[in-house]
Amino acid sequence: MSADQTRILARAAREVLPGQIVNLGIGLPTRLFHYLPAEMEVLVHSENGVLGCRPRAEGEAPDYDMIDSGGTYIATRPGASVFDSATSFAMIRRSRVDLTFMGAFEVDAEGNLANWKIPGQFSPGIGGAMELAQKVRRLVILCSHNDKHGNPKVLEHCRLPLTAPRCVSRIITDKAVMDVTPQGLAVVDIAEGLSVAELREATEAELNIDERQLGRF
């Protein structure tokens, strides 16, 4: 894992509170497992029908019936429950999940999210992300600030097909932590060693920054 991904995950772990039900989306968010304190009372939800997931311990034999949203073998903690996908999505649709983390191709200043389809490339479909984005109480995006070509992923307006409109609460990238507000994106934290000018240069969307209250991570 890269240093940038480690920075994102370590910062994202601070978003999780004891007692929450938390969903981890496909890709980078599933690795957040390993950054949560072992003693923290948190129930990790997987939309394929598990509540109380945990990562497998080193050397622990896999249960081939137990996978997370990305298809990785997982284990369960004491008190976990397993159920069908209809029950799992009933939890989501009734907003019983407190917090979800997802990746993004694009996210914008209005909190719109695009994370399922790039035109011209194969996509298996929008999947459960559409419902999670609309129904979970709080959605936090974990993604690189720029794509592999250096283009901004934090935009004024998304250009790719949306997963859901106006659904994002917070964005955590390798460069900054930003909240979606009625006034636009408000920067909460900025990466160590990065200047405000460099952050603005790397971001298409306008950023509201109060340097007196800016944290570092």
Protein Blocks (a to p, Z undefined) as FASTA:
>chain_A
ZZklmmmmmmmmmmpcghiacdddehjllmmmmmgcfklccddddfkopahiacddehia
cdfkbccfkopacdddehiacddfklmmmmmmnopafbdcdddfbdcfkopacfkbcghi
acebjbjmlmmmmmpmbdcddddfbdfkopafbdfbdfbdcfbghkbfbdcdfkbccddd
fkbccdfbdcehiafklmmmmpmbdcdddfklpccZZ
